[in-house]
Amino acid sequence: MSYARTSEDFRQRDGHGVRHQLRINERTAHEHGCRVVAVYTDNGCSASKEGASRPGFDRLVEDLARGRTADGQAVEGVVCVADDRLYRRAEDLTRFFAALTSRQGRIYVDPQGVRDPYSQEGLLQAVRSLETAVTETRVRSRRLMNWHWARAVEGVPHSGPGPFGWQEDRITLHAVEATLVEKAIVDRVGGKAVRAIAQEWCGLGVTGTRGGRPNPATVTQIITAPRVCGYRANRGELLLVPETGEPVLGQWESIVTPDQWQAVCATFSPGSLYMHRGSGAPRLHGKRAAPRYLASGILRCGARRHDGTVCHGPLCGQKVKSRRSPYFYTCRDCGRCSISGPLTDEALERLLFPEAPAHALLPDATRLRWMSGEIDLAEKREIIKSVLVCCVVRPGGKGNRPWDPSRVQPVWRCDRVEPTGARG
């Protein structure tokens, strides 16, 4: 099994990084008398961020634990260009080694040679690689944070996508866009709804810097960003000059005055959308909405793509107008797999709490708390993740067919013993 991963692919967007790694893996496998029977890739996927999606790595671990690939090929080991391509977090190291050593006689191969994953030295080498990767990640993150901060206190514009309202240099105002932003701020302070402003922009044929159509969320971000009045923010905080306590001014031309910016921010309730609202409130980044459905992201798509591979994309809950179900879980990647939300949640509960006590996966106390309603959604999701890697959902057939719980196929964690009869 050959695995390749790159953290970024935003320049060429052609997957050249993973292709080069796979070529090296082929050469390494040939040099050590091995044959690659399956390829797994994660292009542009971080391995150091908590909660980052790595479908290729997840499939690799699942196939290792199962002992065969999706097409029935037996697996005897893994080849990779370096440890940090596979894991940069202790959780991933644990998952990988548990799956790799779940059967005897397997090997791990890299350009340095063949390793015995069952020996103490093999495990210690993996732990040392993890410590090196973690240290490297922290040092690089700190260096990058300091670089951004130093640029920010000098008033240098953000290095990301060009902001709406300015030319490509991020300093000179864009005559048309800046006028729209100023008018939107005035209108919003005067009581106009953001949705109405977004519709007005759409009617004028306005598009964002990435080509998207304006919506209330993007309009809100634009008109409440500190940069509209010339203020510089960094990592969700409004930067202040240490000597005076005054906001750091950016090097770009401003659209409105600070008083106007504070007034438009005050028209929003605190914590709404992606920013703290209110007068002088700093912009926040990285705020992710909590899942509203039990199995969102835990379910994986089992539909086959045109090339024969399994999609394995996340199924996320969404509210729908349907007589059959108030919400469905639908694949966001291929859109070819959808399943009833409430019935799937019930199937998950039956997997966790089978009728036969001998097949119980969790303590009785957990069952009682779950059934009594004492456990909130977030804790329920953590309980599911403690025993399941994911659940693969097979696509349903056409027509109004009866509910088939066998469509939900659990993938148990390696340190758990799958209970007999739990699938039914």
JORA-V177276 format. One record per pair of residues at least 24 apart in sequence whose C-alpha atoms are under 6 Angstrom apart, sorted by the first residue. I is the first residue (numbers start at 0). GAP is how many residues later the second one is. D is the distance in whole Angstrom. If there is no record, write none. Layout:
i->{I/I}
gap->{GAP/GAP}
d->{D/D}
//
This chain:
i->{0/0/0/0/0/1/1/1/2/2/2/3/4/4/4/4/5/5/6/6/6/7/8/24/27/46/47/60/60/63/63/64/75/76/76/76/77/78/78/78/79/80/87/87/154/154/154/155/170/170/171/188/223/227/227/228/228/228/228/228/229/235/235/235/235/236/237/292/297/298/298/298/299/299/300/300/301/301/301/302/336/350/358/386/387/387/388}
gap->{35/36/37/38/77/37/76/77/37/38/77/37/36/37/38/80/37/38/37/38/39/36/35/55/83/41/40/35/38/35/36/34/30/29/30/31/30/29/30/31/30/29/42/45/94/95/96/95/81/82/81/75/41/26/27/25/26/27/28/29/24/46/47/48/49/45/44/24/92/91/92/93/91/92/91/92/90/91/92/92/58/71/60/26/24/25/24}
d->{5/6/5/6/5/5/6/5/5/6/5/5/6/5/6/6/5/5/5/5/5/4/5/6/6/6/5/6/6/5/6/5/5/5/5/6/5/6/5/6/5/5/6/6/6/4/5/6/4/6/6/5/6/5/5/5/6/5/5/5/5/6/5/4/6/5/5/6/5/6/5/6/6/5/6/5/6/5/5/6/5/5/5/6/4/5/5}
//
